[in-house]
Amino acid sequence: MRKKCLLILLLPFKFNPMQTNGFSKNQILQYGLQHKIINFKVNLIFICELVKVFTLNKEKQMDQLCLCNPLMQNVFVLYCLFIVFYLRLKQLKEEDIQVIIQHWIRILNIKLGWIHEFDKIVVNYVSSFVFFFHLTTTFFMLNTFRSSSKLLKTFTGHTSYVNSIDYSTFNGDQFICSGSDDKTVRIWNVDNKKSQSFNGHSAFVYCVKFSPYHYYNHRQNVICSSSLDKTIRFWNIKHNKQLQIFNGHTGICSIKFSPFNGGRYLCSGSYDNNIHLWDVETSKSLHVFDGHKGWVLCVDISPFQSKNNNSDKSNNTGLIGGNGYTICSGSWDKTIRIWDVETTKQLNVFKGHEDWVRSVKYGSNKLVNMILSGSEDNSVRLWDIRSDRQVQVFNGHTDQVFAVEYSPFTMDNSGSSNVICSGSIDKTIRFWDIRSNKNQLYVMKVNEKILCLKFIELKENLNNNERQLNGDNCINLCYGSSNGLIRFWG
């Protein structure tokens, strides 16, 4: 469904599924309901007018389109807002949406001097409206998960700690990749459990990510891995071989691809106390962020932050298009630091943890200026970038917290997630309400130490007819453990 959606949206002005020169309100509603695009009350007249503009005389418009005309500017923006709104309901990531819009701009040769950073504005603007509909499309009640979840799958193959996991879909199949202390990178087909192993690292593999850059630009399915052996490596899944290798660090703990420019940039945190920003296309290190007094154990890159009062006030996207984005890093020195991607300046230093910071995560939507952290001091903490202070501290774990995540769960009808999740060496996964530092909402006890975790929307194993009728995904909690196992609960 996602592949079909992207194919349609990558061809603007050809969105005409009924092959007519215009749609009636009833036709649009019928098509929307049939394809589960319009599952809420919309202004049908507005949609109808948009479709008419972009379906009548399509070829002529493709030749003559010029957004110097204010009317065309407004129509194009509204069209993009509607499509991005639909994409958000389908739960695509912000970087996916930006790539689509940037593709439109390229193929139409549109000069958007009248709006700076158009793709960011559209994504950010739509975000403020989407939460009204999230209750039925994205967020799920924690109590439902708590009462009905069970162990669904166990993936075996690693012989030591599983330090990192990631999830992606290729050609309709679902995959999990992982990195381990056994020095290997592995990938599994989630549906049939077929696995593949990459043996090139000479030391612990600390972090793995599917590469959005290779997928968007070369249609290659590639895994990126970082290791204590001082290298970052890229693995071609189809041909089972190494594509690229980055050198320049001392023991690389964490990596993260940029949510802008199609994932072209990669940041990494290392035992050398530094953070590197790499250009994946050229394999070069662009900048070294220096400030931590100990190993950098975890990094994350923010979604677009339009109201970051510390960021560059100009509308210029800068050298790499990273204006409005920040890097967050957690360290052995017990601090969390915020860095501006474009200016490379350090913006914030958060102090409060009493031991190593093992995990940091940016929020999204309304929580875009919040950072979640887990530490070897057994605590989970929430920080506000704008006020430069700690908001909440969550105590309950009895051992080191290695993983933190924002969950897709909610406790009420607020329409946005207010539940966070943490995994610990104490063999528990705990759920917390970010609005209160009271006792945890739910404690999930397991039989192994938790080193990493991730919420995944697995497509159910339905046939094509059932998929079209149902269209639902299931929320699963996946974690990597100290005994080499990867488990799925849902």
N, C-alpha and C positions, 0 to 999 in steps of 0.2 A: 504493500500500500504506500509506504514511504517513497519507494523508488518511482512509482507511478505519479505520486504527488509532485516530486521534484521535477520529473520530466515535463509535466504540464506547466509548472510554474517557471521553468527555465525558458519558456517560449511565450513571453507576454504578447498580448494582442492576438494570439491564436487560441485563446481559451474559449472554445466554441463547441462544446461537446454535442450539441444537437445539430450542428452544421446548418444554422439558419442565420439570417441577417439581424435577428433581434429576438428577444425572449419576452413572453408575457410574464406577469407576476406569478401566475399559477404554474407555468413551466419551470420558473426558477425555484419556486418552493418545492415542486415535485422532484426536481433534480437534486436539490440540496438535501431533502429528506432521504432520497434513495441512496445517496452517497455519504450520508451522515456528515455533510459539511455544515448545513444549517440546522442545528439542533436547539436553537434558541430563537426568540423573537427578534427579527431583523427588520430594518426598513427596506421593504421589497422594492419600493419605487426607486430608492437610492441605488440599490444594486442593479436594477433594471437599466437605469440611465447609464451607469458605468459600463455595463456590458454592451449597450448599444454603441457607445462611443468607440469601443475597442473591437467591435465586430463588423460594423458598417465600413465598407471601403478599406479593408485591412491593408491591402497591398499599397494603396495610395498613401495611407498613413505611414506605413513603414518607410516609404521613400521621402515623404515630406515632413515627418514629425520634427518639430522644433519646439522646445519648451521655452521659447522666448515669449510665447503667448501666455498671459496670466491664467486664462481659462484652462489651457492644456496643463499648466503647472499644477493647478488645483486638482484637476481630474486625475493626473498621474499620481499625485500624493495620496488621494483618496483610494485609488485603485490599489496602491501598494499597502496602505494601511489595512484595507480589507483582507488582502492576501496574507499579510504578515499576521493579522489577527487569526486567520484560519490556521496558519502554520503553528502559531502558539497553542491553539486548541489541540492541534495534533502533536504537541509536545516536542517540536523540533528545538534544537539548541540555538542560541543566539548566533553562534558562528555560522551555522547552516543557513539561517535567514539572511545574514549579511552577505554570504557568498552568492546567494540567489539574486539579491538586489544589485550587487556589484556586477553580476553577469548581465543583467538587464541593461545597466548603464553602458557596459562595453559594447554589446551588440547593437544598441540603438545609437551609439555615438552621442549620447546626451551630455551636454555641458551644464553641469549643475552649479554654476557660479552663484545662482540665486539662493542656494541652500548649501551651507557647509556641512560636511560629514553627514550626508543624506541618509546613508544606511543606518548609522547609529541613532539618528533622530527618530527614524521610523520605528526601529526596534524598541527604543526607550519609550516612545509615545504610546505604542500599543500595550506595553507592559502594564501601564497604569490602569488599563481597562479590563485586562484579561482576568484578574483575580475574581471578578464577579461570577465567572463561569467555572472556576477551577474546582468547585465542589463536586461537579458532576464529571469533570474530565481529567483532573490530575490528582486531587487530594482524596485520601481515603481515611476512614475512621480507624484510629489506633486500636480501639476496642475490638474491631472486627478482625484485625490481624492477630491481636493477642489471643482471641478465643479460637481462631480457626487455623492458625499457621502450624505447619508441621515440616519435618525434614523431607525435602523432595528429591534432591540429588546429592551425590557425593562424587567428587572427581579425585582420582588417585593418580600418582605418577611421581610427584615430588618426594624426596627422601629427607627433607629438612624444612625449616621454617618457610612458610609462604609469606613473603614480605609485602607483596603488592598484587593487585588484580585490576583488570579493566575489561570493559564490555563493548562490543560493536556488532553491527550487522553487515553482511556482505551478500549481495545477490539473494536476499530472502532468507539466508541462514544466519544463525546467531552464534557468536563466539565469545569465549572468555580467554584472556591471556593472563599469565602469571609469571612472577619472578621469585626466585628462592635462594636460600643459603646453600642449596646444592649446586649452585653456579649455572643453573639452566633457566632458559625462558621456555615456557610451554603455552600452547594454544589448544583449546578444546572446542569442538562443535557442541553446543549446548544440547541440541536435540538428540544426536546419536553418540555423543561422548567420544568420538574419534579425536585423537590427539596428535600433536606434532611437537617435536622438541628442537630447540636451537642451542647448540653447545659451542660457544665461542668465548664466553667470559672465563677468566681464570680465578675469579673470586666471587663472593656473595653478590647476587643480583638484588638490588634494593628497590628498584622501581621499574614499572613497565607501563607503557601507554600505546594505544593504537594511534598511528600518525594520521591526523586529518589532512596534513599538507600533501602527502603522497596520494591519498584517496581523491582529494578534490582536483589536484593538478595532473596526476598521472594515472588515475584509476587503478592504482596499485594498493593492495592490502598489505600494510607494513606495520610491524611492531617496533617501538623504540624502547630500549632498555638501558638502565644505568647501573654501574657496578662499583664495588670496592676496588676493582682492578684499574681504576682511573679512566675508564672509557665510557662513552655513550655509543651504542651500536644500533643500527637500523637493520631489520630482518625482513626480507621479502618472503611472504608466506607461501605464495604460489610456487616459487622456484626454490624454496628452502635454502636461501643463501643470504649472506650479509651484503648489504648495499653500501652503507656508509659507516664511518667511525669517527667520533670526535675525541680528541685528546686535549689535555690542558688543565685538568683538575687533579685533585688528590682524593680519591675515594668519593664517588658521587652517590649521594643519598636519595635525591628526589628530583623529578623532572616534571615539567608542565608545558603543554603547547599553548600558544597564544590563541585567544578567542577571536582575534581580528586577522585580516589578511589570509584567511584560509589556513590558519595554523602554521604559517611560514616560520614563525619564531618560536624558540624553545628556551625556557629558563631552567637552570639546574643549580642545586645546592650541594655543597661538598664539605669534606673534612678539612679543606684548606681555609675554611671560615668565609668563603666567598660565594657569590651567586654570579653565574655567567649567563649572558643573553646571547643565544646563537641564531644565526641565519641558516635554516635548514637547507635552503636552496644552494648556498655557496659553501656550506660546511665551515663557516668562519665564526669566531667569537666576536661579537660586536661591542660588548661592554662587560666589565667586571664590577659588580656592586660590592663595595668593601665597607664593612662597619661592624660586623659581628665579631665577638671576642672568643668564639668557639665554633665547633662544627655546625654547619647549617644542615639540619636534619629533615626539613620539610619546606616546600614552597608551593605557592598557588598564585594564579593570575586572576585578577578581578574581572567580572563583567564590566560593561561600560558604565562609568560613574559620572553622570552629567553634572552632579552637584558637589563634587569633591572640592571643597573650598581651598585645598592646598594645591590644586592642579593649575597648570598653565591656563590663563584666562583667554588666550587667543583662540581663534577658530582654526588655526593651522593644524593639520594632522601630523606634522613633523616628519622626521626622516623615515620612520618605519610604520607610520600610521597608528601609533600607539597612544596618541593623546587621549586622555580620559580613562586610561587603564593603569592599574598599579600592580606591583608584585608584593606578596606577603611572604615572609620567611620566619621560621621558628628555629631556635638554636640551642645548642648545648650551654650557651651562656645565659639561658633562662629568659631570654627576651624574644619578643615578636617585633619585627621591623617592617615598615611599609615603604616601598620605593616607587617613585614615579617612573614609568616605563620610558617616556619620551625625554624628560629632562635628566633622568638618571639620579635625581636627588633623593635623599632619605627624607621622608615626610613625618613618620611617627616612630616612636619606640614605646612599646607596651611592656611594662614591668609588673609582675604580680605572681607569676609562677615561681615555685621554690625549687624546681628541678628542671631537667631537660624538657624542651618543648618538642613533642614527637609528631604532632599533626596540626595543621592549620587549614581552614577552609573558609572561603568567601561565601556569603549568602547570595541569593538572587532575588529579583523583583523588589519587594519592599525591604528586603534584608541585604540589599546590595552593598551597603556601607557597614555591614556587621562582619566580624571575623570570629569563627569558632576555633577553639584550640583544646588540645589534649596533652597532658604532661606526665612525666614520671613522678610528679608529686601526687599522683592519683586523682587529680582534679580535672574538670572540664570547665572552660571559661568562655564567656561571650564578651566581645569588645566592640565599641563604637568608634569608627574612624573619625567621624565628624567632631565628636566631643572629646576624642583622645582619652577615653577612659574605659575601665572595666565596667560592664553592665551587670553581669551575673557570674556567680561561681557555683558550680554544681558538685557537691561532695557526696560520695556514696561508694565509689570504687575502693577496693582494699589493696589494689596494686596498680602498677603503671598503666596509663591510658595511651594506647598506641594509635587509635583510630577514632576520628570524629566525622560525622556526616549530618547534613540537614536531611531530614526524612520527608517523604511525600505524605506523611500522616497529619491529621488534624484532630483536635479534641472537641471542636464545636463547629458551628456553621459560619465561621468568620470568612471562609472562602480562601484562606491562605494557610500554609503550613506553619504550625507553631510548635512542632515537635522535633527535637534533635536526638541524635543517637551516638553512643560511644561504645567502643570495644576495648577490652582490657586483658592484661595478663592474669587477672583474677578469675578468668573463665566465665565472664558475664558480658552481655550486651545490655546496655541500659538506655531507657528512653526518658527524656526530660521535656518539660514545658518551658520554653524560653522566656515566658512572661513571669515565671516564678522560680525561685531557687529552693523550693520545698523539696521533699523527698521525691525520688524518681517515680515516673508514672508506671513503669513496667520494668522488671528485671528478667531477662531471658538467660537462663543458666545452661551452659553447654559443657562439654567434656574436654575442651582444649583451650589453650591460650589464644586470644584473638589478636592478630597482628594487623589486619586490614579488613575493611568491609565496604560494601557498595550496595545501593538500592538499584534494582534493575527491573525494567518492565519487559518481562519475557512474553513473547507472543505465544498464545496457547496453541497446542497441537490440534488444529482444526483443519478439516478439508476446505477446499476453496469456497464451496457454497456456504459452509458454516461461517467461514471467515467474513464473507460479505454480509451475512445477516447479523453476525455478532459484532465483529470489529473491536472487541474488548481485549485489553492486555491485563496481565496479572502483575502485581507488585511482589517482587521477591527480594529477600535479603541474602546477599552472598558474602561469605567471609573466608579469609585465608587464615590458617592456624599454625600452631607450633609443631604439629605432627605431620605436616606436609599435605594435609587434606584441604580441599576447597568444598564448602558445603552451601547448598541452596535451601532456604526456608521460605515458605509462602503458603 
